[in-house]
Amino acid sequence: MKIDRMDGHDWIELNENQKKEMVQQIIFRWKKNDFKVKVGSDYFVEALNSFYGNDITNTEKLTQVIAMIVAAENLITN
C-alpha cells in the first residue's frame, strides 16, 4: 500500500519492522530534499503507535499524523 493512502487501520496491521521501514522511507525523502531530521524512525513509530488504536484516530491518514507530529515538536529543519 502507498504511504499516502495509509491510515491508522493500516498502521496497526503492520509489524514493528514494517512500521520502521515505512517511517525510514519518509525520513529518507525528507533528507533527500535537504531537510535535517532531529529524531530517528523509532521516535516516529512510538508516536504513531501511541496515536493510533481507536476508532476516532484510526481514520486519520498516516502522512497527516506525521506532519502534525513534526509541526508540533519542530522535528525537521532545512
MOBEL-V326089 format. One record per residue. N is the residue number from 1. RES is the residue in three letters. SS is DSSP state (~ for helix, > for strand, _ for the rest). D_CENTER is the distance of its C-alpha to the mean C-alpha in Angstrom with 2 decimals. Layout:
n/res/ss/d_center
N/RES/SS/D_CENTER
N/RES/SS/D_CENTER
This chain:
n/res/ss/d_center
1/MET/_/14.37
2/LYS/_/12.86
3/ILE/~/9.19
4/ASP/~/10.50
5/ARG/~/12.44
6/MET/_/10.14
7/ASP/>/10.21
8/GLY/~/10.41
9/HIS/~/13.56
10/ASP/~/12.13
11/TRP/~/9.34
12/ILE/~/12.22
13/GLU/~/14.37
14/LEU/_/12.58
15/ASN/_/14.06
16/GLU/~/12.58
17/ASN/~/13.38
18/GLN/~/11.75
19/LYS/~/8.36
20/LYS/~/8.96
21/GLU/~/10.30
22/MET/~/7.58
23/VAL/~/5.33
24/GLN/~/8.89
25/GLN/~/9.64
26/ILE/~/7.39
27/ILE/~/8.92
28/PHE/~/12.14
29/ARG/~/12.32
30/TRP/~/12.08
31/LYS/~/14.70
32/LYS/~/16.72
33/ASN/_/17.05
34/ASP/_/18.36
35/PHE/_/15.65
36/LYS/>/15.75
37/VAL/>/12.70
38/LYS/_/14.00
39/VAL/_/11.86
40/GLY/_/10.85
41/SER/~/8.24
42/ASP/~/9.92
43/TYR/~/9.24
44/PHE/~/5.47
45/VAL/~/6.53
46/GLU/~/9.33
47/ALA/~/8.02
48/LEU/~/6.16
49/ASN/~/9.43
50/SER/~/11.39
51/PHE/~/10.32
52/TYR/_/10.87
53/GLY/_/14.33
54/ASN/_/16.83
55/ASP/_/18.23
56/ILE/_/17.35
57/THR/~/13.62
58/ASN/~/13.16
59/THR/~/14.28
60/GLU/_/11.50
61/LYS/>/9.57
62/LEU/~/5.88
63/THR/~/6.30
64/GLN/~/8.45
65/VAL/~/6.68
66/ILE/~/4.31
67/ALA/~/7.88
68/MET/~/9.57
69/ILE/~/8.22
70/VAL/~/9.18
71/ALA/~/12.34
72/ALA/~/13.40
73/GLU/~/13.33
74/ASN/_/14.25
75/LEU/_/12.02
76/ILE/>/12.97
77/THR/>/16.52
78/ASN/_/18.64
